[in-house]
Amino acid sequence: MSKPVYVLGTGLSHDGSAVLLENGRVRVGIEKERVTRRKHDGGNDAAAVAYCLDAAGITLADVDLIVQNANFEIPRADWFEGPRPFGGPGGPPVEFISHHLAHAWSAAGTTGFGDCAIMVIDGCGSPYDQCVDLAGAQVLTPPGPGMWCEKDSFYRFDGREMHPLVKDFSQFGCSPGDGLALPTTRHSIGGFYSAISKYVFGNMDDAGKLMGLAPYGSPGAVGEEAFTLEDGRILVTKGWQKSLARPASGYEDFRANFEYYADVARWAQDQVELAVSAVFQERLGRFPAERVAYTGGVALNAVANARLLDDGVVRDLYMEPAAGDNGLALGCAYYGWLKLLGGERAAHDGSTCFGRSYSSSEIAAALADALADAGGEWEITPLAGEPLVERAAALLAAGKTLAWFRDGSEFGPRALGHRSILAHPGIPGMRDHINAAIKFREDFRPFAPAVSAHRAPDWFEAGRDSPYMILVDRTRPHAREALANVTHVNGTARVQTVEPGWNPLFHRLVEAFGALSGIPVLLNTSLNRRGMPIVETPREALALFAETALDALVLQDFLVLKR
């Protein structure tokens, strides 16, 4: 039997990650923050690489090829804090690819589409002089003085080769007075959204919260348009900055002026939806495609994604689940296997769960230590299969909150049934209880419904497939009371449709809960609290269970209850 071929991809931007392919299929992948426990951690990749190698039971000597990506410069050994695990003499060959190309290959490797277009939209990609995908592409504006970086790119993937079609660049960095004083490109959609995040929340990492805040706002807070389309380029205008002269000075200021900041978020979200739609329409108008794979940080905007489908801009749309920079390592690995090594494209099963599984002995040791610390206040019962599902469903139907930790963790920002907090979607006050006593986060933020895929049309108006929780739908009027904890103030919900294929036990749990409650929908949110990466290990799950108001924890084949 021949030796497996291993390709290691590593992303060195913020939200760093590493992914190991074995013969063209994902063997293991992890985001750096899950290992270091620092939110949005990036840069030095040693911790993420070590996790992947250990999980696969191999060493660096077994790796055939490494492909990496970092923003702004080709990585040097002295660019990172601490030594990297490779790059010296005698190690596997190391290749570099540019930012948007890595994003594009992450979509190409995981989509079920064959021939398709691929759109990348984010805040800032690689500088022009480091892009390795310029041949054959139309560059809309030749870069001028200074550093010009990618802001959106459009490709055709024929099932084997990536063909760059259109690339747009913008100058990096902005003057303090122009409203976009952030480390991003001047005319990027992602950069604009990050700027509004800083204005409203005080930092650019909370852009995703704007989607949750926007439905509380009313139109008209800002009269000007934020974007214009000129000669195929989406550009950020300048007039609106004069209207934004009240950046939040802190959380107390934000709460005291909640309506104002909600109005700003509503305006910004509307502008982003229009801008994304304009870019898609322009590119597809020149290069028609029935199927589009979409990635880059802006592709995580579930509301804008739904609008592309609702307005008929795109017929078939696949959003790469790890569309942000955490997906770069995935794209690097697929580029190495498919492009550099010429491997066969293996069909991806749709799963995002690339983390390692924990052994019975590891779980038992974690439980023993936690039980000793709990002082007899916990009840631990071994359960597996249907008995576990039935007991968990009964607890949820009775109004208990349940942490659900099973098998390998999800890769990407959404918990999809391996590292989840679950609850009843309709019991009054449940959403506020979880926000206040378990997640410790802002009360305006909504939770998502996980619904059996074949039942989605009964509860949501579009009822479309949404396995990765990055599309919104509208809750049907008759279901809004039953789904009060997962329906936002504007009647929308960020739906996860659950199939039995790659997550069978979670699907059975949703079905069992439906049989007991009459509602085949669960409130699903990530197993973490505010400011914390999603838990990775059994010990982290038990620690979170101990310090929050969670009632029960499923830890692989054990049920833990607080007495």
Secondary structure, DSSP 8 states (H G I E B T S, - for coil): -----EEEEEE-SSS-EEEEEETTEEEEEEEHHHHH--TT--S--HHHHHHHHHHHT--GGG--EEEEE-SSS---GGGSSS--S--STTS--EEE--HHHHHHHHHHHH-S-SSEEEEEE-S---BGGG-S--TT-EESS---SS-EEEEEEEEEE-SS-EEEEEEEEEEB---GGGS--SSSBTT-HHHHHHHHHHHHHSSGGGHHHHHHHGGG--TTS--S-SEEEETTEEEE-SGGGGG------SHHHHHHTHHHHHHHHHHHHHHHHHHHHHHHHHHHHHS--SEEEEESGGGG-HHHHHHHHHTTS-SEEEE-TT-SGGGHHHHHHHIIIIIIS--------S--B-S----HHHHHHHHHHHHHHHTT-EEEEE--HHHHHHHHHHHHHTT--EEEE-SS-BSSS---SSEEEEE-SSSTTHHHHHIIIII---TT---EEEEEGGGHHHHBSS----TTS--EEEB-GGGTTTTGGGS-TTSEEE-EEE-SSS-HHHHHHHHHHHHHHS--EEEEEESS-TT-----SHHHHHHHHHHS---EEEETTEEEEE-
